[in-house]
């Protein structure tokens, strides 16, 4: 094992073996244990076994009104337990039954069924819990029980998932305009149970889950322990790894008025090696407007305009034809992700109608990623091809995009297609300590009911990132990888010569000289907010409104590299500070008791960048200039803000058998940061960052939960959106050349690039989404206990890369199916399922930096007693 990996905190083999022995021992001991359990502690059905939560608080969601896939209540939209049918906002809620039926392993497995939601994962050290909601994404993790969550979420400790749509910064502070995801962890229940599940599947997958719930002290103390171990799907070559989860929650009923819930969770994901993104094709020199790359002046002007307008790189293309299981990483690469979370919540019943709570939450994470290679094959056109009249890098790009394999294999067109084997270690870490207090109550005056909520929030945050990578040129041909210098790349891979695809070479990341980047920051976010939820006219008219005042600040401390030492002296950066007030309003009117007409308007904010790079006016020496260019200065950035409104209808027909939401929405995001290369007064071309953009998403969503029969459930969604950048800040068209033909080519390319940016779909967004999941259970006859389930998730063409707005991931429809059988042995409930995931074995991509798994089969056996 590589020495650098030994220093990464991972569970010992002894601890893992003990967990597995306990898991399987408990599984096979289940029938015997059940025989010794008193009948008063055994349930006759799954619903009775589950029971209600120990603490019946307005701050916690109640599940008594859930019916299969139909979630009755939600806490995510107003922080108060409220029937979803009475909320004048769009919200999707997924029950524990739905989560279990689809066989979810990660949070993405669940929210991909929600209308308007798809993956925006960037992977590397950002994790996979980054979602594009209604067309907008950002580096914002989901919420965990209403607090900021983690970059990876294992489903083992997830009881429920709720997706709040729209710019809801009123309750959650920094989020993107599309909305946010809130996952609710498992809490103690009133009745004791033990649930054990063992799974095994193709691609070396296996997993064991344990869920133990035990009331103590006559029911005044509730305890719940969750543990899971998973051997990850090893479907790419090479790939592997494992993950484990430990979680515990204790609920103390101190007296009739005061309760305290304490929970802790730790999750480790060790990918050895990880499944890297599939490499793209990159036309060498396409975005470098030099005489060598573009001998013809009009072509050179065109390339320069693409760069000037917005750093467009239209020579960045999709991936070459490679096997589905191709993986470009080295055998000794890894990604280790470690997350710890803990919280304590004190709930106080002040009176019959007023309640208060105080919450303290702590989180800590570290992701360490050792990655060999650069995920692109750089394709160099043949010199003879470029010299042919009528040919250029532009025509080469078009031919390569149309038929990659033919062009790559044609030596008259392609000189080389090489993947740089860069040595790299990237780390991301952070911690937070958050405090929150809230009070809510009920005021009734006649038929008017007012439920106010007042709260305050404070979070202290620390974060850091670190990257060390080889920066030397590729070694001379024939030099073995073992002989390369620490700061030098390995030998590149040749697409047309698989014998060069050497994954065995290893390196010590500690010997790579210098540090390419290091960022360390600390900050604080504070807020006060108020919300009124009122109903009138016998609860037929519903009004919800409020506002949140936010303040955030950060100070960066950068550790700069030096020639002598690996890490140079600490330099304290300037303080960034921003304040923002975000309102939200909603109104609903019940045309009938089971039909709600609603409308809402809200705002959001997000700190995308803390600084902008601008020109130094008149070369003022008193202004802070950048380290690399004296003609630029650093200025504070503005928060990226969002506004949105929606109108819609909610139904709850046939006593909830047909529950649906139809909504029309319009969202705008302002002040996203764009990057340009502009001409400075000294003739250089520094990269300038500017704001002033407006992105718009408008569309329609339909979500239906339908139960044609008591034993038949259907969940379906459809989303259609129009997502565009409609405003941007661009440099003025410059006088590039005195030659009229060359200047005309520059102007034409400038206008083309500007139109591409203004019409671009934001990266990671798809304009058409749909999903379906259904389950049918046989309740009588010889098939009693058997159930069948299946469905699909459809994702339309998805924007792949900001640098190339013309590049999209292909649309995909992924089908899953499950057959299950439930039975009892004495008072022990058993269940067996056989799930077939991605039935068509479709190769698809959650995002440009994230690959999805191929077809696979998983067998599960569950015991509950």
ZAMARGU-4260 file (C-alpha; in steps of 0.2 Angstrom, whole numbers, plus 5000, padded with zeros to 4 digits):
<rodrens>
0) 5000/5000/5000 | 5006/5017/4996 | 5013/5027/5011 | 5003/5042/5007 | 4987/5032/5009
5) 4992/5025/5026 | 4991/5042/5033 | 4973/5044/5028 | 4961/5041/5042 | 4952/5025/5037
10) 4944/5011/5048 | 4954/4997/5053 | 4952/4980/5045 | 4947/4973/5063 | 4933/4986/5065
15) 4926/4982/5048 | 4927/4963/5051 | 4918/4965/5068 | 4904/4975/5059 | 4902/4962/5046
20) 4902/4948/5059 | 4889/4957/5069 | 4878/4960/5053 | 4877/4942/5047 | 4876/4935/5065
25) 4861/4946/5068 | 4853/4941/5051 | 4854/4922/5054 | 4849/4924/5073 | 4833/4934/5068
30) 4821/4920/5069 | 4827/4914/5086 | 4827/4932/5093 | 4810/4934/5087 | 4804/4919/5097
35) 4810/4927/5113 | 4802/4944/5110 | 4785/4947/5119 | 4770/4949/5108 | 4767/4966/5115
40) 4784/4972/5107 | 4780/4963/5090 | 4770/4972/5076 | 4757/4964/5065 | 4762/4975/5051
45) 4776/4986/5045 | 4766/5002/5049 | 4763/4997/5067 | 4781/4992/5069 | 4787/5009/5063
50) 4777/5019/5076 | 4777/5037/5079 | 4792/5048/5084 | 4795/5050/5102 | 4794/5069/5101
55) 4778/5076/5093 | 4785/5093/5089 | 4779/5106/5076 | 4797/5107/5071 | 4798/5088/5066
60) 4788/5080/5052 | 4775/5068/5056 | 4772/5053/5046 | 4755/5047/5051 | 4747/5055/5036
65) 4759/5046/5024 | 4751/5033/5013 | 4764/5023/5003 | 4773/5035/4991 | 4761/5050/4996
70) 4769/5061/5009 | 4757/5070/5019 | 4767/5083/5028 | 4783/5093/5026 | 4794/5104/5037
75) 4806/5110/5023 | 4795/5124/5016 | 4791/5133/5032 | 4801/5124/5046 | 4784/5120/5053
80) 4776/5103/5051 | 4762/5107/5038 | 4752/5097/5026 | 4759/5098/5009 | 4742/5101/5001
85) 4741/5117/5011 | 4758/5125/5006 | 4758/5138/4993 | 4774/5132/4986 | 4780/5117/4975
90) 4788/5104/4986 | 4792/5086/4982 | 4793/5074/4997 | 4799/5056/4996 | 4794/5044/5010
95) 4804/5030/5017 | 4794/5017/5008 | 4798/5025/4991 | 4817/5026/4996 | 4817/5008/5000
100) 4807/5002/4985 | 4819/5010/4972 | 4834/5003/4981 | 4842/5020/4984 | 4860/5020/4989
105) 4864/5038/4988 | 4854/5054/4988 | 4855/5056/4969 | 4846/5040/4967 | 4831/5048/4976
110) 4831/5066/4970 | 4833/5061/4952 | 4815/5056/4952 | 4810/5074/4958 | 4803/5086/4944
115) 4815/5098/4939 | 4830/5090/4947 | 4846/5082/4939 | 4864/5080/4944 | 4876/5094/4943
120) 4890/5084/4950 | 4908/5091/4948 | 4916/5076/4957 | 4935/5078/4961 | 4934/5084/4978
125) 4916/5092/4977 | 4907/5076/4979 | 4891/5070/4970 | 4878/5080/4980 | 4877/5095/4968
130) 4861/5096/4960 | 4854/5107/4946 | 4836/5112/4951 | 4825/5121/4938 | 4840/5124/4928
135) 4852/5131/4941 | 4866/5123/4951 | 4880/5129/4962 | 4893/5123/4974 | 4879/5122/4987
140) 4877/5106/4998 | 4860/5099/5002 | 4852/5102/5019 | 4853/5089/5033 | 4839/5091/5045
145) 4838/5110/5040 | 4856/5113/5042 | 4870/5112/5029 | 4873/5094/5024 | 4888/5085/5016
150) 4895/5082/4999 | 4891/5063/5000 | 4875/5056/5008 | 4873/5037/5011 | 4854/5032/5011
155) 4857/5021/5026 | 4853/5035/5038 | 4840/5044/5027 | 4822/5043/5033 | 4814/5056/5021
160) 4820/5068/5007 | 4811/5084/5003 | 4815/5096/4988 | 4809/5114/4990 | 4808/5123/4974
165) 4812/5141/4970 | 4824/5154/4978 | 4820/5150/4996 | 4834/5159/5005 | 4822/5164/5018
170) 4824/5148/5028 | 4841/5142/5021 | 4852/5156/5018 | 4864/5153/5003 | 4856/5143/4990
175) 4854/5143/4971 | 4838/5150/4964 | 4831/5133/4958 | 4829/5127/4976 | 4836/5116/4989
180) 4836/5098/4995 | 4833/5093/5013 | 4836/5076/5019 | 4830/5070/5036 | 4839/5057/5046
185) 4832/5043/5056 | 4826/5047/5073 | 4821/5035/5088 | 4803/5028/5087 | 4792/5022/5101
190) 4792/5004/5097 | 4808/4993/5098 | 4814/4984/5082 | 4829/4977/5074 | 4831/4978/5055
195) 4845/4969/5045 | 4848/4969/5027 | 4861/4960/5017 | 4864/4963/4998 | 4874/4956/4985
200) 4876/4960/4966 | 4886/4960/4951 | 4902/4970/4949 | 4908/4964/4966 | 4895/4973/4975
205) 4889/4968/4993 | 4882/4978/5007 | 4875/4975/5025 | 4864/4987/5035 | 4859/4986/5053
210) 4845/4998/5060 | 4842/4995/5079 | 4828/5005/5088 | 4826/5003/5107 | 4816/5013/5119
215) 4823/5014/5137 | 4818/5020/5154 | 4800/5016/5151 | 4799/5025/5135 | 4807/5042/5141
220) 4823/5038/5132 | 4823/5033/5114 | 4839/5026/5105 | 4842/5022/5087 | 4858/5015/5080
225) 4862/5013/5061 | 4877/5005/5053 | 4881/5000/5036 | 4896/4993/5026 | 4897/4993/5007
230) 4909/4985/4995 | 4907/4998/4980 | 4902/4993/4963 | 4918/4989/4953 | 4912/4991/4936
235) 4926/5001/4927 | 4944/4995/4924 | 4952/4998/4936 | 4940/5003/4951 | 4935/4997/4968
240) 4933/5003/4986 | 4922/5002/5001 | 4911/5013/5012 | 4905/5012/5029 | 4892/5022/5040
245) 4889/5023/5058 | 4875/5034/5065 | 4866/5035/5082 | 4852/5046/5089 | 4846/5047/5107
250) 4830/5056/5112 | 4828/5061/5130 | 4811/5066/5136 | 4817/5076/5151 | 4799/5080/5157
255) 4782/5083/5149 | 4788/5100/5142 | 4807/5097/5137 | 4815/5085/5126 | 4833/5084/5120
260) 4838/5074/5104 | 4857/5071/5101 | 4863/5063/5085 | 4880/5058/5078 | 4885/5052/5061
265) 4901/5047/5052 | 4903/5041/5034 | 4919/5036/5025 | 4920/5032/5007 | 4937/5025/5001
270) 4938/5023/4982 | 4953/5013/4977 | 4954/5019/4963 | 4939/5030/4959 | 4930/5029/4943
275) 4936/5045/4934 | 4926/5055/4921 | 4927/5049/4904 | 4941/5059/4894 | 4935/5072/4882
280) 4944/5077/4865 | 4953/5093/4864 | 4959/5100/4848 | 4977/5106/4852 | 4980/5125/4850
285) 4962/5128/4845 | 4959/5142/4858 | 4977/5149/4855 | 4977/5162/4842 | 4995/5162/4836
290) 5003/5161/4819 | 5009/5143/4822 | 4991/5137/4825 | 4982/5148/4813 | 4993/5153/4798
295) 4979/5162/4789 | 4975/5179/4797 | 4956/5178/4796 | 4956/5161/4805 | 4968/5168/4818
300) 4956/5183/4820 | 4941/5171/4823 | 4951/5161/4836 | 4955/5177/4845 | 4937/5184/4845
305) 4931/5167/4854 | 4944/5170/4867 | 4941/5189/4869 | 4922/5188/4871 | 4921/5174/4885
310) 4936/5162/4884 | 4926/5150/4873 | 4934/5134/4868 | 4924/5126/4854 | 4939/5114/4851
315) 4934/5105/4868 | 4923/5091/4862 | 4915/5075/4868 | 4924/5059/4872 | 4932/5047/4860
320) 4925/5030/4856 | 4931/5020/4871 | 4925/5005/4880 | 4911/5008/4893 | 4922/5002/4907
325) 4937/5012/4902 | 4945/5021/4916 | 4960/5033/4914 | 4966/5034/4932 | 4980/5024/4939
330) 4979/5008/4949 | 4986/5016/4964 | 4975/5031/4963 | 4962/5034/4976 | 4949/5046/4983
335) 4945/5045/5002 | 4931/5055/5008 | 4927/5057/5027 | 4912/5066/5035 | 4907/5068/5053
340) 4891/5076/5059 | 4884/5079/5076 | 4869/5089/5083 | 4859/5093/5098 | 4842/5100/5098
345) 4832/5106/5114 | 4814/5107/5111 | 4803/5116/5124 | 4784/5117/5125 | 4781/5134/5132
350) 4762/5132/5132 | 4749/5123/5124 | 4751/5133/5108 | 4769/5139/5109 | 4785/5130/5106
355) 4803/5134/5105 | 4819/5125/5100 | 4838/5128/5100 | 4850/5118/5089 | 4868/5116/5089
360) 4876/5107/5074 | 4894/5102/5070 | 4902/5096/5054 | 4919/5091/5048 | 4925/5084/5032
365) 4940/5080/5022 | 4942/5073/5004 | 4959/5068/4997 | 4960/5063/4979 | 4976/5056/4971
370) 4973/5057/4952 | 4985/5052/4938 | 4981/5058/4921 | 4972/5073/4913 | 4954/5068/4907
375) 4956/5073/4889 | 4965/5067/4874 | 4974/5082/4865 | 4972/5079/4847 | 4985/5087/4836
380) 4980/5090/4817 | 4993/5083/4805 | 5004/5097/4797 | 4999/5092/4780 | 4981/5093/4784
385) 4983/5111/4790 | 4993/5116/4775 | 4980/5110/4763 | 4970/5125/4755 | 4953/5127/4763
390) 4958/5117/4779 | 4962/5123/4796 | 4959/5119/4814 | 4941/5124/4812 | 4937/5111/4798
395) 4947/5098/4808 | 4936/5101/4823 | 4921/5099/4813 | 4927/5083/4805 | 4933/5076/4822
400) 4916/5080/4830 | 4906/5071/4816 | 4916/5055/4816 | 4929/5054/4830 | 4936/5036/4827
405) 4938/5039/4808 | 4948/5055/4811 | 4958/5049/4825 | 4964/5033/4815 | 4968/5043/4799
410) 4986/5048/4800 | 4983/5061/4786 | 4972/5071/4797 | 4978/5067/4815 | 4997/5068/4820
415) 4994/5062/4838 | 4980/5060/4851 | 4989/5060/4868 | 4983/5060/4886 | 4994/5069/4898
420) 4998/5058/4913 | 4999/5072/4926 | 5003/5067/4944 | 4991/5076/4956 | 4985/5077/4974
425) 4970/5087/4977 | 4962/5090/4995 | 4947/5099/5001 | 4942/5101/5019 | 4931/5111/5030
430) 4922/5112/5047 | 4907/5122/5053 | 4899/5125/5070 | 4881/5131/5069 | 4868/5138/5081
435) 4850/5141/5078 | 4835/5145/5089 | 4817/5146/5084 | 4800/5150/5092 | 4783/5146/5084
440) 4765/5146/5090 | 4747/5148/5086 | 4736/5163/5088 | 4717/5161/5084 | 4705/5175/5082
445) 4688/5169/5076 | 4692/5158/5060 | 4709/5167/5058 | 4724/5156/5062 | 4741/5164/5063
450) 4757/5153/5065 | 4772/5164/5067 | 4790/5158/5067 | 4804/5169/5073 | 4822/5163/5071
455) 4841/5167/5072 | 4855/5158/5065 | 4874/5159/5067 | 4887/5148/5058 | 4906/5148/5060
460) 4914/5141/5045 | 4932/5135/5041 | 4937/5129/5024 | 4953/5124/5014 | 4959/5117/4998
465) 4975/5111/4992 | 4983/5105/4976 | 5000/5098/4972 | 5003/5092/4954 | 5017/5089/4942
470) 5020/5104/4931 | 5035/5098/4920 | 5033/5094/4902 | 5030/5076/4896 | 5046/5066/4897
475) 5056/5061/4882 | 5050/5047/4872 | 5056/5030/4878 | 5060/5036/4896 | 5051/5024/4908
480) 5039/5031/4920 | 5050/5025/4935 | 5064/5037/4929 | 5054/5053/4928 | 5058/5067/4939
485) 5045/5070/4954 | 5039/5086/4946 | 5038/5078/4928 | 5023/5070/4920 | 5022/5051/4916
490) 5023/5046/4898 | 5007/5051/4889 | 4994/5038/4883 | 4992/5037/4864 | 4974/5034/4859
495) 4980/5024/4844 | 4992/5013/4854 | 4983/5004/4869 | 5000/4997/4874 | 5005/5014/4881
500) 4990/5014/4893 | 5001/5010/4908 | 4990/5011/4924 | 5003/5003/4935 | 5015/5017/4938
505) 5015/5025/4955 | 5022/5040/4963 | 5024/5048/4981 | 5013/5064/4981 | 5024/5071/4994
510) 5039/5072/4983 | 5031/5083/4970 | 5040/5100/4972 | 5030/5115/4976 | 5012/5118/4979
515) 5001/5124/4964 | 4987/5131/4975 | 4982/5132/4993 | 4967/5142/5000 | 4962/5143/5018
520) 4947/5153/5024 | 4937/5156/5039 | 4921/5165/5040 | 4904/5168/5048 | 4886/5168/5042
525) 4872/5175/5053 | 4854/5179/5050 | 4838/5183/5058 | 4821/5179/5050 | 4803/5179/5053
530) 4789/5170/5044 | 4770/5171/5046 | 4758/5157/5041 | 4740/5162/5041 | 4724/5154/5036
535) 4707/5163/5034 | 4689/5158/5030 | 4689/5141/5038 | 4706/5137/5031 | 4702/5141/5013
540) 4713/5156/5011 | 4731/5153/5015 | 4745/5166/5016 | 4763/5164/5020 | 4776/5177/5020
545) 4792/5183/5028 | 4810/5189/5026 | 4828/5185/5031 | 4842/5197/5035 | 4859/5188/5031
550) 4876/5194/5034 | 4892/5184/5028 | 4910/5187/5029 | 4926/5178/5025 | 4945/5180/5027
555) 4957/5170/5016 | 4974/5165/5022 | 4984/5158/5007 | 4999/5148/5009 | 5010/5152/4994
560) 5023/5141/4986 | 5042/5145/4987 | 5057/5138/4978 | 5065/5132/4994 | 5052/5125/5005
565) 5036/5115/5000 | 5025/5128/5008 | 5029/5147/5010 | 5024/5160/5022 | 5006/5163/5027
570) 4998/5179/5019 | 4982/5186/5026 | 4970/5191/5013 | 4957/5205/5014 | 4940/5203/5022
575) 4925/5200/5011 | 4908/5205/5018 | 4891/5205/5011 | 4873/5208/5018 | 4857/5203/5009
580) 4839/5203/5014 | 4828/5189/5005 | 4809/5190/5006 | 4797/5177/5002 | 4778/5177/5000
585) 4765/5164/4995 | 4746/5163/4994 | 4734/5149/4991 | 4715/5148/4989 | 4706/5132/4990
590) 4693/5132/4976 | 4687/5115/4984 | 4694/5107/5000 | 4704/5096/4988 | 4710/5109/4975
595) 4722/5123/4980 | 4726/5137/4968 | 4743/5145/4973 | 4756/5158/4969 | 4772/5163/4976
600) 4787/5175/4975 | 4804/5174/4983 | 4822/5178/4982 | 4839/5170/4985 | 4857/5174/4986
605) 4874/5164/4984 | 4892/5170/4986 | 4899/5163/4970 | 4915/5173/4970 | 4922/5184/4983
610) 4933/5195/4971 | 4934/5201/4953 | 4949/5205/4943 | 4948/5222/4935 | 4960/5234/4926
615) 4970/5245/4937 | 4964/5263/4933 | 4978/5274/4927 | 4991/5261/4934 | 4987/5268/4952
620) 5002/5261/4962 | 4992/5263/4979 | 4979/5250/4973 | 4982/5231/4977 | 4988/5223/4960
625) 4989/5205/4956 | 5005/5195/4959 | 5007/5191/4940 | 5001/5207/4932 | 5003/5225/4938
630) 4989/5231/4926 | 4975/5222/4936 | 4967/5224/4953 | 4956/5214/4964 | 4939/5221/4968
635) 4925/5214/4979 | 4912/5204/4970 | 4893/5205/4973 | 4882/5191/4978 | 4874/5181/4965
640) 4856/5183/4967 | 4840/5175/4962 | 4822/5180/4960 | 4807/5169/4955 | 4788/5167/4955
645) 4777/5153/4951 | 4758/5149/4950 | 4750/5132/4951 | 4737/5120/4956 | 4738/5106/4970
650) 4725/5092/4971 | 4721/5080/4984 | 4707/5070/4976 | 4698/5055/4982 | 4705/5057/5000
655) 4723/5058/4994 | 4722/5044/4981 | 4726/5057/4967 | 4739/5070/4974 | 4747/5081/4962
660) 4755/5098/4959 | 4755/5107/4942 | 4766/5123/4943 | 4772/5136/4930 | 4788/5146/4936
665) 4800/5159/4930 | 4817/5161/4938 | 4831/5174/4935 | 4849/5173/4942 | 4859/5189/4942
670) 4878/5193/4943 | 4885/5176/4939 | 4904/5178/4936 | 4910/5178/4918 | 4928/5178/4913
675) 4936/5187/4898 | 4953/5190/4890 | 4954/5209/4887 | 4967/5220/4880 | 4976/5230/4893
680) 4983/5247/4891 | 5001/5239/4890 | 4996/5228/4876 | 4994/5212/4887 | 4978/5201/4888
685) 4975/5197/4906 | 4959/5187/4911 | 4946/5199/4918 | 4931/5193/4928 | 4915/5203/4927
690) 4897/5202/4933 | 4881/5208/4926 | 4874/5192/4919 | 4856/5187/4919 | 4851/5169/4917
695) 4833/5164/4915 | 4823/5148/4918 | 4805/5146/4915 | 4794/5131/4913 | 4781/5119/4919
700) 4782/5105/4931 | 4769/5091/4934 | 4770/5079/4949 | 4757/5065/4952 | 4756/5052/4966
705) 4742/5040/4962 | 4735/5025/4971 | 4722/5016/4959 | 4721/5003/4972 | 4726/5001/4990
710) 4740/4989/4984 | 4745/4999/4968 | 4755/5015/4969 | 4761/5026/4955 | 4773/5041/4955
715) 4776/5051/4939 | 4783/5068/4935 | 4787/5078/4919 | 4796/5095/4918 | 4799/5106/4902
720) 4810/5121/4904 | 4817/5135/4893 | 4834/5139/4901 | 4845/5153/4894 | 4858/5167/4898
725) 4848/5182/4892 | 4861/5196/4898 | 4879/5197/4899 | 4893/5210/4901 | 4905/5209/4886
730) 4921/5219/4881 | 4919/5232/4867 | 4923/5226/4849 | 4941/5231/4847 | 4951/5236/4832
735) 4960/5220/4829 | 4967/5223/4812 | 4969/5237/4799 | 4965/5224/4786 | 4946/5225/4782
740) 4944/5206/4779 | 4953/5201/4795 | 4944/5214/4805 | 4927/5208/4797 | 4932/5190/4802
745) 4935/5196/4820 | 4919/5205/4821 | 4909/5190/4814 | 4917/5178/4826 | 4914/5191/4841
750) 4895/5191/4837 | 4895/5173/4835 | 4903/5170/4852 | 4892/5183/4860 | 4876/5174/4853
755) 4882/5158/4859 | 4885/5164/4877 | 4868/5173/4877 | 4859/5158/4871 | 4868/5146/4881
760) 4860/5133/4893 | 4869/5133/4910 | 4881/5119/4912 | 4873/5104/4920 | 4856/5108/4915
765) 4843/5099/4905 | 4827/5106/4898 | 4817/5090/4898 | 4815/5079/4913 | 4803/5065/4917
770) 4801/5050/4929 | 4790/5036/4933 | 4790/5023/4947 | 4776/5011/4951 | 4773/4996/4963
775) 4759/4983/4963 | 4757/4971/4977 | 4748/4954/4976 | 4737/4953/4992 | 4728/4937/4990
780) 4729/4919/4982 | 4745/4910/4979 | 4754/4926/4975 | 4751/4935/4991 | 4766/4944/4997
785) 4774/4946/4980 | 4776/4963/4973 | 4782/4970/4956 | 4790/4988/4954 | 4798/4997/4940
790) 4801/5014/4932 | 4812/5026/4923 | 4821/5042/4924 | 4823/5052/4908 | 4835/5066/4906
795) 4835/5077/4890 | 4851/5084/4882 | 4861/5091/4895 | 4873/5106/4893 | 4890/5098/4896
800) 4903/5113/4897 | 4902/5131/4899 | 4918/5134/4888 | 4909/5126/4874 | 4890/5130/4874
805) 4887/5119/4858 | 4892/5104/4868 | 4878/5093/4876 | 4877/5076/4884 | 4865/5065/4875
810) 4848/5062/4882 | 4845/5046/4891 | 4831/5035/4898 | 4836/5023/4912 | 4824/5009/4916
815) 4824/4999/4933 | 4814/4985/4939 | 4812/4976/4955 | 4803/4960/4960 | 4800/4957/4979
820) 4792/4945/4991 | 4787/4948/5009 | 4783/4935/5022 | 4782/4931/5041 | 4791/4918/5051
825) 4783/4919/5068 | 4783/4937/5072 | 4798/4941/5061 | 4795/4950/5045 | 4806/4945/5030
830) 4808/4952/5013 | 4818/4947/4998 | 4820/4958/4982 | 4829/4956/4966 | 4833/4973/4957
835) 4839/4975/4940 | 4846/4993/4938 | 4849/5001/4921 | 4840/4987/4912 | 4846/4992/4894
840) 4864/4994/4900 | 4864/5012/4894 | 4880/5022/4895 | 4875/5039/4902 | 4883/5053/4912
845) 4876/5062/4927 | 4886/5077/4922 | 4902/5080/4912 | 4913/5076/4927 | 4902/5061/4933
850) 4899/5044/4926 | 4884/5033/4930 | 4885/5015/4933 | 4880/5002/4919 | 4867/4988/4921
855) 4868/4978/4937 | 4858/4966/4947 | 4856/4967/4966 | 4849/4953/4977 | 4843/4959/4995
860) 4837/4950/5010 | 4829/4959/5024 | 4824/4954/5042 | 4814/4964/5054 | 4809/4959/5071
</rodrens>
